[in-house]
């Protein structure tokens, strides 16, 4: 009888809940929200997504738990606030128009998420970044599955998970879809090269799966950007490795992966109309790029106009003037925020690049994650020359991640100097 009345249920009724610390429960729930926040980055069917819905409770809960803005991440916050401020000034003549106002509010919100991520990853950096990368990988696999299914026409609708004969997954634009998968590729490849993957066979198959997703996006920027990011990451691993055995492993696996990738791509291109679409998309320019009213023609005409307007055109005015987006985030920053806004955006890119390369090549506990995240972010900086990235949610996540790792590195260095 006593064994029944003194079971686990009776202990909880007797007050065992009092031994559970509320702060521990809150931290566990906050970590769950953090993982969900990252996972939902792939949901981009509309302007508002589950990512945006979960953002507010996640940010508020972590702020209540005491995350801080350290001085190592302060440059990011200052540059973002200044950049948004220039756009708000340029917005003033158009406050009566709902679209420019909504666009500016959304951009300010994304800047806030970048600052939040820089605060979140500055403490317990390796654990939190690792959780984020695992959630991001799950997001990539989910979106790639939708994209491949949509491209194969298994959904019964040509426009569900595919656009214009190209895989789009859970995104409206195949270009965004293809580039989104790159960080997942780098995470898997990094583990395979260093031998840290717990399930190497699964990691290899997942890597091939994501590469097929990038291929079927038929995005020139995603193809070239992913190749560049892989080369940067592999070069950083090789350069910072002190083990000859590991260097030989990196070279051998890179050659093997390159050969296997070429064979896999050749096999995929032989299926149906994939080869034909690939040949069409692989050309340097498309019809919409050329001519006086094409992408490049608009950019040339717009540059002359921007020189005469130091305050810029204002948010979304480029679209009103030329009928298309600038398809260049650097030109767009000058158009939206004037000369000061454009210079601030360039300073943000250059400062982040400096910090990212230092994180990758200087030994620290955060080097491994920097070698995964920064090459993907660097890819987006290069892609910004031919596409508008300023509203891509995952770019701000990576931006905050890099600066959070930098803040952690500075604190780690200061602690070492104090203990030496």
KACOR-V311358 format. One record per backbone hydrogen bond with DSSP energy under -1.0 kcal/mol. CO is the residue of the C=O (numbers start at 0). NH is the residue of the N-H. E is the energy in kcal/mol with one decimal. If there is no record, write none. Layout:
co=CO nh=NH e=E
co=CO nh=NH e=E
//
This chain:
co=0 nh=4 e=-2.3
co=1 nh=5 e=-1.9
co=3 nh=6 e=-1.3
co=6 nh=10 e=-1.6
co=7 nh=11 e=-1.9
co=8 nh=12 e=-2.0
co=9 nh=13 e=-1.7
co=10 nh=15 e=-1.6
co=11 nh=14 e=-1.2
co=14 nh=17 e=-1.7
co=15 nh=18 e=-1.9
co=16 nh=19 e=-1.7
co=20 nh=24 e=-1.6
co=21 nh=25 e=-2.5
co=22 nh=26 e=-2.2
co=23 nh=27 e=-2.1
co=24 nh=28 e=-2.4
co=25 nh=29 e=-2.6
co=26 nh=30 e=-2.3
co=27 nh=31 e=-1.8
co=28 nh=32 e=-2.4
co=29 nh=33 e=-2.4
co=30 nh=34 e=-2.4
co=31 nh=35 e=-2.4
co=32 nh=36 e=-2.9
co=33 nh=37 e=-2.0
co=34 nh=38 e=-2.5
co=35 nh=39 e=-2.5
co=37 nh=40 e=-1.6
co=38 nh=41 e=-1.4
co=39 nh=42 e=-1.6
co=41 nh=43 e=-1.2
co=48 nh=52 e=-1.8
co=49 nh=53 e=-2.3
co=53 nh=57 e=-1.8
co=54 nh=58 e=-2.8
co=55 nh=59 e=-2.6
co=56 nh=60 e=-2.3
co=57 nh=61 e=-2.1
co=58 nh=62 e=-2.1
co=59 nh=63 e=-2.0
co=60 nh=64 e=-1.5
co=61 nh=66 e=-1.5
co=62 nh=65 e=-1.1
co=69 nh=72 e=-1.5
co=72 nh=76 e=-1.5
co=73 nh=77 e=-2.7
co=74 nh=78 e=-2.6
co=75 nh=79 e=-2.5
co=76 nh=80 e=-2.5
co=77 nh=81 e=-2.5
co=78 nh=82 e=-2.5
co=79 nh=83 e=-2.7
co=80 nh=84 e=-2.1
co=81 nh=85 e=-1.9
co=82 nh=86 e=-1.5
co=83 nh=87 e=-2.3
co=84 nh=88 e=-2.0
co=85 nh=89 e=-2.0
co=86 nh=90 e=-1.4
co=90 nh=93 e=-2.8
co=91 nh=94 e=-1.2
co=93 nh=96 e=-2.0
co=96 nh=100 e=-1.3
co=97 nh=101 e=-2.7
co=98 nh=102 e=-2.6
co=99 nh=103 e=-2.1
co=100 nh=104 e=-2.2
co=101 nh=105 e=-2.4
co=102 nh=106 e=-2.1
co=103 nh=107 e=-2.4
co=104 nh=108 e=-2.3
co=105 nh=109 e=-2.2
co=106 nh=110 e=-2.0
co=107 nh=111 e=-2.0
co=108 nh=112 e=-2.0
co=109 nh=113 e=-1.9
co=110 nh=114 e=-2.0
co=111 nh=115 e=-2.6
co=112 nh=116 e=-2.7
co=113 nh=117 e=-2.0
co=114 nh=118 e=-1.6
co=115 nh=119 e=-2.8
co=116 nh=120 e=-2.5
co=123 nh=127 e=-2.4
co=124 nh=128 e=-2.9
co=125 nh=129 e=-2.0
co=126 nh=130 e=-2.0
co=127 nh=131 e=-2.3
co=128 nh=132 e=-2.6
co=129 nh=133 e=-2.1
co=130 nh=134 e=-2.4
co=131 nh=135 e=-2.5
co=132 nh=136 e=-2.4
co=133 nh=137 e=-2.2
co=134 nh=138 e=-2.0
co=135 nh=139 e=-2.5
co=136 nh=140 e=-2.6
co=137 nh=141 e=-2.2
co=138 nh=142 e=-2.5
co=139 nh=143 e=-3.0
co=140 nh=144 e=-2.0
co=141 nh=145 e=-1.9
co=142 nh=146 e=-2.5
co=143 nh=147 e=-2.7
co=144 nh=148 e=-2.4
co=145 nh=149 e=-2.8
co=146 nh=150 e=-2.6
co=147 nh=151 e=-2.1
co=148 nh=153 e=-2.1
co=149 nh=152 e=-1.0
co=160 nh=167 e=-2.2
co=160 nh=168 e=-1.8
co=162 nh=165 e=-1.6
co=165 nh=162 e=-2.9
co=167 nh=170 e=-2.1
co=169 nh=43 e=-2.4
co=172 nh=176 e=-2.0
co=173 nh=177 e=-2.6
co=174 nh=178 e=-1.8
co=175 nh=179 e=-2.3
co=176 nh=180 e=-1.2
co=178 nh=181 e=-1.2
co=180 nh=184 e=-1.8
co=181 nh=185 e=-2.4
co=182 nh=186 e=-2.3
co=183 nh=187 e=-2.0
co=184 nh=188 e=-2.7
co=185 nh=189 e=-2.5
co=186 nh=190 e=-1.5
co=187 nh=191 e=-1.9
co=188 nh=192 e=-2.5
co=189 nh=193 e=-2.1
co=190 nh=195 e=-1.7
co=190 nh=196 e=-1.2
co=198 nh=202 e=-2.5
co=199 nh=203 e=-2.5
co=200 nh=204 e=-2.4
co=201 nh=205 e=-2.8
co=202 nh=206 e=-2.1
co=203 nh=207 e=-2.2
co=204 nh=208 e=-2.1
co=205 nh=209 e=-2.3
co=206 nh=210 e=-2.2
co=207 nh=211 e=-2.2
co=208 nh=212 e=-1.8
co=209 nh=213 e=-2.3
co=210 nh=214 e=-2.4
co=211 nh=215 e=-2.6
co=214 nh=217 e=-1.5
co=215 nh=166 e=-2.7
co=218 nh=222 e=-2.5
co=219 nh=223 e=-2.5
co=220 nh=224 e=-2.6
co=221 nh=225 e=-2.4
co=222 nh=226 e=-2.1
co=223 nh=227 e=-2.3
co=224 nh=228 e=-2.6
co=225 nh=229 e=-2.4
co=226 nh=230 e=-2.2
co=227 nh=231 e=-2.5
co=228 nh=232 e=-2.5
co=229 nh=233 e=-2.8
co=230 nh=234 e=-2.4
co=231 nh=235 e=-2.1
co=232 nh=236 e=-2.4
co=233 nh=237 e=-2.5
co=234 nh=238 e=-2.7
co=235 nh=239 e=-2.0
co=242 nh=246 e=-2.1
co=243 nh=247 e=-2.5
co=244 nh=248 e=-2.2
co=245 nh=249 e=-2.6
co=246 nh=250 e=-2.4
co=247 nh=251 e=-2.8
co=248 nh=252 e=-3.0
co=249 nh=253 e=-2.3
co=250 nh=254 e=-2.4
co=251 nh=255 e=-2.6
co=252 nh=256 e=-3.1
co=253 nh=257 e=-2.5
co=254 nh=258 e=-2.5
co=255 nh=259 e=-3.0
co=256 nh=260 e=-2.9
co=257 nh=261 e=-2.1
co=258 nh=262 e=-2.2
co=259 nh=263 e=-2.6
co=260 nh=264 e=-2.8
co=261 nh=265 e=-2.5
co=262 nh=266 e=-2.2
co=263 nh=267 e=-2.5
co=264 nh=268 e=-2.8
co=267 nh=270 e=-1.8
co=270 nh=273 e=-2.1
co=272 nh=276 e=-2.4
co=273 nh=277 e=-2.6
co=274 nh=278 e=-2.3
co=275 nh=279 e=-1.9
co=276 nh=280 e=-2.6
co=277 nh=281 e=-2.1
co=285 nh=288 e=-1.7
co=287 nh=294 e=-2.3
co=288 nh=295 e=-1.7
co=290 nh=293 e=-1.1
co=293 nh=297 e=-2.7
co=294 nh=298 e=-1.8
co=295 nh=299 e=-2.2
co=296 nh=300 e=-2.2
co=297 nh=301 e=-2.7
co=298 nh=302 e=-2.2
co=299 nh=303 e=-1.2
co=300 nh=304 e=-1.2
co=301 nh=305 e=-2.5
co=302 nh=306 e=-1.8
co=308 nh=311 e=-2.1
co=309 nh=338 e=-2.7
co=313 nh=316 e=-1.8
co=315 nh=319 e=-1.4
co=316 nh=320 e=-2.1
co=317 nh=321 e=-2.9
co=318 nh=322 e=-2.0
co=327 nh=331 e=-2.9
co=328 nh=332 e=-1.9
co=329 nh=333 e=-1.3
co=330 nh=334 e=-2.4
co=331 nh=335 e=-2.9
co=332 nh=336 e=-2.1
co=333 nh=337 e=-1.6
co=334 nh=312 e=-1.8
co=334 nh=313 e=-2.1
co=336 nh=340 e=-1.3
co=337 nh=341 e=-2.6
co=338 nh=342 e=-2.5
co=339 nh=343 e=-2.3
co=340 nh=344 e=-2.2
co=341 nh=345 e=-2.1
co=342 nh=346 e=-2.4
co=343 nh=347 e=-2.2
co=344 nh=348 e=-2.1
co=345 nh=349 e=-2.7
co=346 nh=350 e=-2.8
co=347 nh=351 e=-2.2
co=348 nh=352 e=-2.3
co=349 nh=353 e=-2.4
co=350 nh=354 e=-2.3
co=351 nh=355 e=-2.9
co=352 nh=356 e=-2.5
co=353 nh=357 e=-1.9
co=354 nh=358 e=-2.4
co=355 nh=359 e=-2.1
co=356 nh=360 e=-2.0
co=357 nh=361 e=-2.0
co=363 nh=366 e=-1.5
co=365 nh=369 e=-1.8
co=366 nh=370 e=-2.2
co=368 nh=372 e=-2.7
co=369 nh=373 e=-2.0
co=372 nh=376 e=-2.0
co=373 nh=377 e=-3.2
co=374 nh=378 e=-1.8
co=375 nh=379 e=-1.5
co=376 nh=380 e=-1.9
co=377 nh=381 e=-1.8
co=378 nh=382 e=-2.7
co=379 nh=383 e=-1.6
co=381 nh=384 e=-1.7
co=382 nh=385 e=-2.1
co=383 nh=328 e=-2.4
co=386 nh=328 e=-1.0
co=388 nh=391 e=-2.1
co=391 nh=395 e=-1.0
co=392 nh=396 e=-1.4
co=393 nh=397 e=-2.2
co=394 nh=398 e=-2.3
co=395 nh=399 e=-2.4
co=396 nh=400 e=-2.1
co=397 nh=401 e=-2.5
co=398 nh=402 e=-1.9
co=399 nh=403 e=-2.2
co=400 nh=404 e=-2.3
co=401 nh=405 e=-1.9
co=402 nh=406 e=-2.2
co=403 nh=407 e=-2.1
co=404 nh=408 e=-2.4
co=405 nh=409 e=-2.3
co=406 nh=410 e=-1.9
co=407 nh=411 e=-2.3
co=408 nh=412 e=-2.6
co=409 nh=413 e=-2.3
co=410 nh=414 e=-2.1
co=411 nh=415 e=-2.0
co=412 nh=416 e=-2.1
co=413 nh=417 e=-1.7
co=414 nh=418 e=-1.8
co=415 nh=419 e=-1.6
//
